[in-house]
Amino acid sequence: MEAAVTTDARRAELARRVGGLAGAGWRVESQADFQVVLVKGHRPNHVLHLILSIVTLGLWLIVWLIVALVSKERRMVLTVNEAGEVRGA
C-alpha cells in the first residue's frame, strides 16, 4: 500500500493531467477537489439544421443526418486517489 500524499499534491497531480489533456482538445465540464469531468467534441446545432432544411426544401436533411451521426461528445472522468494516482474512465 502506498503512503497517502498531501491534499495539495493530489490537486497538483490532477491539474497536471488535466493540462495535458486540454492540449489534446479536451475541455473541463465540471471540477471538484479530486475529480474532473472532461468533454471533447461538440453537439450539432439542430435549430440551424432545421432552418437550413426548411429553406432548401428538405435537401439539407442528408447533411443534417450525416452531421448528427458523426458529431458526438465524449466524456471522461478523472479522479485522484489518496496515493496521488490519477485514474480516468
Sequence and secondary structure as in RCSB ss.txt:
>XXXX:A:sequence
MEAAVTTDARRAELARRVGGLAGAGWRVESQADFQVVLVKGHRPNHVLHLILSIVTLGLWLIVWLIVALVSKERR
MVLTVNEAGEVRGA
>XXXX:A:secstr
      HHHHHHHHHHHHHHHHTTT EEEEE SSEEEEEES    HHHHHHHHHHTTTTTHHHHHHHHHH   EE
EEEEE TTS EEE 
